[in-house]
Amino acid sequence: MKAIILAAGRGTRISRMIRQVPKCTLPVGGKPLIRHTVELLISRGIKPIVCVGYKRALVEEALVGLGVKTYCNPFFDITNSIASLWFAREELDDDLLIMNGDVFFSPHILDLILADPRDVVMAIDKSRTITGDFFFTLTGNGSIRKYGTDLPLQERNCEYVGIAKISRTFLPRFRTRLDELVMKQKHELWWENVLYSFADNNERDILTKDVGGLFWSEIDYFDDYERILTYLERESAATRDTITRFDGDF
């Protein structure tokens, strides 16, 4: 299995707080976020591929020694993630995870997605509908009916996590649609619009997997980054307490 991590963008909403540092290289648990993600993927036997662009040298430096293949989107400042994925299209030949490089997620989320047998699954969080970045309206079977940043509150069923799994059986159709959209100059779209187009045209269901209750955060604003650091501090403290109690039993 492969995983394509999209890390080419500038991150304009947080850039004024972190200056010239790609947000996927912010330190998380003592290492760059993207290195944390790549090491987690490798631990599950998944081959990581990274799409770079903005400050690519800093992203590649964060991955030194891990043997990660990178693809560059040289037009990162005028295109969106659909173009970054298109530059890595030759990798669309095996069971695949696609994820945004600015997402920190619990290993349990990854395991839930990997265990799901369905051929197209997008990770969602049903516990988050009031505040967030991108929301879905779902049908009764959990497939996507509407989507957007500005969905009315009463129509929101969940927030999108930023991770999807696509099986090799669906990839030929996915790649064809990717090519079609890029050739139509739709390079301002997110990569997820490739999947949404199948739902829009009623061609097939785009299904979801709820990971509500497990920790994740996409870094759009500095508050998101602080939330991750707070979570890691809490987890570290809980681990120390467990070790102390364990040692006290002997």
C-alpha positions as CSV (number, residue, x, y, z in Angstrom):
1,M,0.0,0.0,0.0
2,K,1.1,3.6,-0.7
3,A,0.3,6.9,0.9
4,I,0.5,10.2,-0.9
5,I,1.0,13.1,1.4
6,L,0.1,16.5,-0.1
7,A,2.5,19.1,1.4
8,A,3.1,21.6,-1.5
9,G,0.9,24.5,-0.3
10,R,1.9,27.7,1.4
11,G,-0.6,27.7,4.2
12,T,-1.6,31.3,3.9
13,R,-3.9,31.4,7.0
14,I,-1.2,30.5,9.4
15,S,1.8,31.8,7.5
16,R,1.9,35.2,9.3
17,M,2.4,33.4,12.6
18,I,5.1,31.0,11.4
19,R,6.8,33.2,8.8
20,Q,8.7,31.2,6.2
21,V,8.3,27.7,7.7
22,P,6.0,25.2,5.9
23,K,3.4,24.2,8.5
24,C,3.9,20.5,7.8
25,T,7.4,21.0,9.3
26,L,6.3,22.5,12.6
27,P,7.7,20.4,15.5
28,V,5.3,17.9,17.0
29,G,6.5,15.6,19.8
30,G,10.1,16.5,19.1
31,K,10.1,16.0,15.3
32,P,8.6,17.7,12.3
33,L,4.9,16.9,11.8
34,I,5.4,15.4,8.4
35,R,8.2,13.1,9.7
36,H,5.9,12.0,12.5
37,T,3.3,11.1,9.9
38,V,5.8,9.3,7.6
39,E,7.3,7.3,10.4
40,L,3.8,6.2,11.5
41,L,3.0,5.1,7.9
42,I,6.2,3.2,7.6
43,S,5.5,1.4,10.9
44,R,2.3,0.1,9.3
45,G,4.2,-1.2,6.2
46,I,2.9,1.6,4.0
47,K,5.1,3.3,1.4
48,P,5.0,7.1,1.8
49,I,5.2,9.5,-1.1
50,V,5.2,13.3,-0.5
51,C,4.1,16.1,-2.9
52,V,6.2,19.2,-2.3
53,G,6.3,22.8,-3.6
54,Y,6.5,25.7,-1.2
55,K,9.9,25.6,0.6
56,R,10.5,22.1,-0.7
57,A,14.0,22.0,0.7
58,L,12.7,22.4,4.2
59,V,10.2,19.6,3.7
60,E,12.7,17.3,2.2
61,E,15.2,18.1,5.0
62,A,12.5,17.0,7.5
63,L,12.4,13.6,5.8
64,V,16.2,12.9,5.5
65,G,17.1,9.3,6.1
66,L,13.5,7.9,5.6
67,G,13.9,7.1,1.9
68,V,10.8,9.0,0.9
69,K,10.1,9.7,-2.8
70,T,9.0,13.2,-3.5
71,Y,7.2,14.9,-6.4
72,C,7.3,18.7,-6.9
73,N,4.4,20.9,-8.0
74,P,6.3,23.9,-9.3
75,F,3.0,25.8,-9.7
76,F,2.0,25.5,-6.0
77,D,1.3,29.3,-5.7
78,I,-1.3,29.3,-8.4
79,T,-2.8,25.8,-8.2
80,N,-4.4,23.7,-5.5
81,S,-3.9,20.1,-4.3
82,I,-5.5,18.5,-7.3
83,A,-2.4,19.7,-9.3
84,S,0.0,18.4,-6.7
85,L,-1.6,15.0,-6.9
86,W,-1.5,15.1,-10.7
87,F,2.2,15.5,-10.6
88,A,2.4,12.2,-8.6
89,R,-0.1,10.4,-10.8
90,E,2.3,7.6,-11.8
91,E,1.9,6.4,-8.2
92,L,-1.8,5.7,-8.6
93,D,-1.4,2.0,-9.1
94,D,-1.9,0.3,-5.8
95,D,-4.2,0.5,-2.7
96,L,-3.8,4.1,-1.6
97,L,-4.1,6.5,1.2
98,I,-4.2,10.2,0.3
99,M,-3.8,12.7,3.1
100,N,-3.1,16.4,3.7
101,G,0.3,17.0,5.1
102,D,-0.9,19.5,7.7
103,V,-3.0,16.9,9.6
104,F,-1.9,15.4,12.9
105,F,-3.9,12.2,13.8
106,S,-4.0,9.5,16.4
107,P,-2.5,6.1,15.2
108,H,-5.9,4.6,16.0
109,I,-7.5,6.7,13.2
110,L,-5.0,5.2,10.7
111,D,-5.8,1.7,11.9
112,L,-9.5,2.3,11.7
113,I,-9.2,3.4,8.1
114,L,-6.9,0.6,7.1
115,A,-9.3,-2.0,8.6
116,D,-12.3,-0.7,6.6
117,P,-12.9,-3.1,3.7
118,R,-14.7,-0.7,1.4
119,D,-13.0,0.5,-1.7
120,V,-13.5,4.3,-1.2
121,V,-13.6,5.8,2.3
122,M,-13.1,9.3,3.5
123,A,-12.4,9.9,7.3
124,I,-14.9,12.0,9.1
125,D,-15.6,13.2,12.6
126,K,-19.3,13.3,13.6
127,S,-18.6,14.9,16.9
128,R,-17.5,18.1,15.2
129,T,-20.2,20.1,13.3
130,I,-20.3,23.6,14.9
131,T,-16.7,24.8,14.4
132,G,-14.3,23.4,11.8
133,D,-13.0,23.8,8.3
134,F,-14.9,21.6,5.9
135,F,-18.2,19.8,6.5
136,F,-20.3,17.0,4.9
137,T,-24.0,16.3,4.7
138,L,-24.4,12.6,4.7
139,T,-27.1,10.2,3.3
140,G,-28.6,7.4,5.4
141,N,-25.8,5.0,4.4
142,G,-23.1,7.4,5.3
143,S,-22.2,8.6,1.8
144,I,-21.5,12.2,0.9
145,R,-24.5,14.3,-0.4
146,K,-23.2,17.9,0.2
147,Y,-19.9,19.4,1.1
148,G,-18.3,22.7,1.8
149,T,-16.8,25.2,4.3
150,D,-20.0,27.2,4.4
151,L,-22.6,24.4,4.8
152,P,-25.5,25.7,6.9
153,L,-25.2,24.4,10.5
154,Q,-28.4,22.5,10.3
155,E,-27.1,20.5,7.3
156,R,-23.8,19.5,8.8
157,N,-23.4,15.9,9.9
158,C,-19.6,15.8,10.3
159,E,-16.2,17.5,9.6
160,Y,-13.8,16.0,7.1
161,V,-10.6,14.8,8.7
162,G,-8.3,15.1,5.6
163,I,-7.6,11.5,5.0
164,A,-9.1,9.1,2.4
165,K,-8.5,5.5,1.3
166,I,-8.9,4.4,-2.3
167,S,-8.6,0.7,-3.4
168,R,-6.6,-0.3,-6.5
169,T,-9.9,-1.5,-8.1
170,F,-11.2,2.1,-8.2
171,L,-8.0,3.8,-9.0
172,P,-8.3,3.6,-12.8
173,R,-11.6,5.5,-12.7
174,F,-10.1,7.9,-10.2
175,R,-7.1,8.6,-12.3
176,T,-9.1,9.1,-15.4
177,R,-11.3,11.7,-13.6
178,L,-8.2,13.4,-12.2
179,D,-6.8,13.8,-15.7
180,E,-10.1,15.0,-17.0
181,L,-10.4,17.8,-14.4
182,V,-6.8,18.9,-14.8
183,M,-7.0,19.0,-18.6
184,K,-10.1,21.2,-18.2
185,Q,-7.9,23.6,-16.3
186,K,-9.7,22.9,-13.0
187,H,-6.4,23.2,-11.1
188,E,-7.9,25.5,-8.5
189,L,-9.8,22.5,-7.0
190,W,-8.8,20.4,-4.0
191,W,-7.8,16.8,-4.8
192,E,-10.9,15.6,-3.0
193,N,-13.0,17.2,-5.7
194,V,-12.1,14.2,-7.9
195,L,-14.1,12.0,-5.4
196,Y,-16.8,14.6,-5.0
197,S,-17.4,14.6,-8.7
198,F,-18.6,11.0,-8.6
199,A,-21.1,11.9,-5.9
200,D,-22.2,15.0,-7.8
201,N,-23.0,13.1,-10.9
202,N,-24.6,10.2,-9.0
203,E,-22.1,7.8,-10.5
204,R,-21.3,6.1,-7.2
205,D,-21.4,6.6,-3.4
206,I,-18.4,8.2,-1.7
207,L,-18.5,6.6,1.7
208,T,-17.2,7.8,5.0
209,K,-15.7,6.4,8.2
210,D,-16.4,8.1,11.5
211,V,-13.4,8.5,13.8
212,G,-15.2,10.7,16.3
213,G,-13.7,10.5,19.8
214,L,-10.2,10.0,18.5
215,F,-7.8,13.0,18.4
216,W,-6.9,14.8,15.2
217,S,-6.3,18.3,14.1
218,E,-5.6,20.0,10.8
219,I,-3.3,23.0,11.2
220,D,-5.1,25.9,9.6
221,Y,-4.5,28.4,12.4
222,F,-2.0,28.7,15.2
223,D,-4.7,27.6,17.7
224,D,-4.8,24.3,15.9
225,Y,-1.1,23.8,16.4
226,E,-1.4,24.7,20.1
227,R,-4.2,22.2,20.4
228,I,-1.9,19.4,19.2
229,L,0.9,20.4,21.6
230,T,-1.6,20.4,24.5
231,Y,-2.8,17.0,23.5
232,L,0.8,15.6,23.3
233,E,1.6,17.1,26.7
234,R,-1.5,15.5,28.2
235,E,-0.7,12.1,26.7
236,S,2.9,12.4,27.9
237,A,1.7,13.2,31.4
238,A,-0.7,10.2,31.3
239,T,2.1,7.9,30.2
240,R,4.4,9.1,33.0
241,D,1.6,8.5,35.6
242,T,1.1,5.0,34.3
243,I,4.8,4.2,34.5
244,T,4.9,5.6,38.0
245,R,2.0,3.5,39.2
246,F,3.4,0.4,37.5
247,D,6.8,0.9,39.1
248,G,5.1,1.4,42.5
249,D,3.6,-2.1,42.3
250,F,7.1,-3.8,42.3
